[in-house]
Amino acid sequence: MAKRKTIRRSTGSEAHYEDGRYYDQAYRRRRHDVRFYTDLALASGGPVLELGVGTGRVALAIGRAGIEVVGVEPMAPMLARARERVGKFPRATRNRIELRKGALERLRLRRTFPLVIAPFNVWMHLYTREQIERGFATVRHHLEPRGRFAFDVLLPDPASLAREPTKRYRGGEVPHPRDGVRYRYSEYFSYDPVAQIETVMMDFEHPDDESRSFCTPLTQRQFFPAELEALLHYNGFEIESHTGDFKGAPISAATESQVVVATLR
Ligand SMILES: C[S@@+](CC[C@H](N)C(=O)[O-])C[C@H]1O[C@@H](n2cnc3c(N)ncnc32)[C@H](O)[C@@H]1O
């Protein structure tokens, strides 16, 4: 792995979001959360603020359901892909979807929303306590007094966090939309137990040309459930629900995503 071209940036996750088409391909089967967020959007009546809108996977569904949505995203390639997708919609739908570039910590719009959402692990890209606090301040700034804040993050899996960093976990072949090549895909996992940050190195091995192989890191802050509840509490939120899936199941050892709906305290 050491010989491969490794793209490292300040937070270690940007490379994962540098190709919106690859992101859409990789997560094309992830649909179960879209209904959850769309139902919340319909119940709120809108408008909705989505923090970390990505390629618009959730925002576009909300816009199509007839609800106005503002999506904020710092990664230009993700935003470009979202704009490309929105551009294919009828004008009435397009007019309901506003996309803005920026990091959620610094966002200060002059309007409030009955619903703020951060779907699919966006909060796991807030790595320090200061960043997390700025994230919650952004939500407080934009929420209407009786508004709801909904987001999901992975449930830390102790067995997974204890994985040997040099061990290769092989996946299958992955056709990359950038060049159509079928790369041999593997992952390596490492965990910093003090910062509570896991790094997944996604290794794409070119079948014939080693120089075209590459790795992309994905770093994610881990949130243990009681810690998440404390963070929400001490940042001015009351938890309406904290479940182990998008249908309301309790959190258990089998949980993949913790799903939180909170209000202002
Ligand atoms: C796993 S994607 C989820 C995207 C979208 N919400 C979805 O459900 O498909 C995480 C997104 O969070 C974005 N992100 C990372 N750090 C961010 C920050 N500080 N502010 C806003 N978005 C951020 C990433 O660029 C990426 O698009």
PDBQT file of the ligand as one rigid body, heavy atoms in Angstrom, charges set to zero:
ROOT
HETATM    1  C1  LIG A 301     -21.532  10.872   3.455  1.00  0.00    +0.000 C 
HETATM    2  S1  LIG A 301     -21.749  12.440   2.716  1.00  0.00    +0.000 S 
HETATM    3  C2  LIG A 301     -23.506  12.719   2.937  1.00  0.00    +0.000 C 
HETATM    4  C3  LIG A 301     -24.053  13.632   1.846  1.00  0.00    +0.000 C 
HETATM    5  C4  LIG A 301     -25.570  13.771   1.837  1.00  0.00    +0.000 C 
HETATM    6  N1  LIG A 301     -26.061  14.354   3.080  1.00  0.00    +0.000 N 
HETATM    7  C5  LIG A 301     -26.202  12.392   1.639  1.00  0.00    +0.000 C 
HETATM    8  O1  LIG A 301     -26.989  11.992   2.496  1.00  0.00    +0.000 OA
HETATM    9  O2  LIG A 301     -25.916  11.760   0.625  1.00  0.00    +0.000 OA
HETATM   10  C6  LIG A 301     -21.060  13.576   3.874  1.00  0.00    +0.000 C 
HETATM   11  C7  LIG A 301     -21.026  14.980   3.298  1.00  0.00    +0.000 C 
HETATM   12  O3  LIG A 301     -20.653  15.897   4.326  1.00  0.00    +0.000 OA
HETATM   13  C8  LIG A 301     -19.872  16.895   3.709  1.00  0.00    +0.000 C 
HETATM   14  N2  LIG A 301     -19.121  17.627   4.726  1.00  0.00    +0.000 N 
HETATM   15  C9  LIG A 301     -17.940  17.294   5.300  1.00  0.00    +0.000 A 
HETATM   16  N3  LIG A 301     -17.550  18.254   6.147  1.00  0.00    +0.000 NA
HETATM   17  C10 LIG A 301     -18.511  19.214   6.125  1.00  0.00    +0.000 A 
HETATM   18  C11 LIG A 301     -18.674  20.465   6.772  1.00  0.00    +0.000 A 
HETATM   19  N4  LIG A 301     -17.769  20.918   7.618  1.00  0.00    +0.000 N 
HETATM   20  N5  LIG A 301     -19.771  21.216   6.473  1.00  0.00    +0.000 NA
HETATM   21  C12 LIG A 301     -20.697  20.749   5.605  1.00  0.00    +0.000 A 
HETATM   22  N6  LIG A 301     -20.592  19.565   4.961  1.00  0.00    +0.000 NA
HETATM   23  C13 LIG A 301     -19.519  18.814   5.207  1.00  0.00    +0.000 A 
HETATM   24  C14 LIG A 301     -19.005  16.113   2.749  1.00  0.00    +0.000 C 
HETATM   25  O4  LIG A 301     -18.362  16.940   1.796  1.00  0.00    +0.000 OA
HETATM   26  C15 LIG A 301     -20.036  15.154   2.167  1.00  0.00    +0.000 C 
HETATM   27  O5  LIG A 301     -20.662  15.694   1.040  1.00  0.00    +0.000 OA
ENDROOT
TORSDOF 0
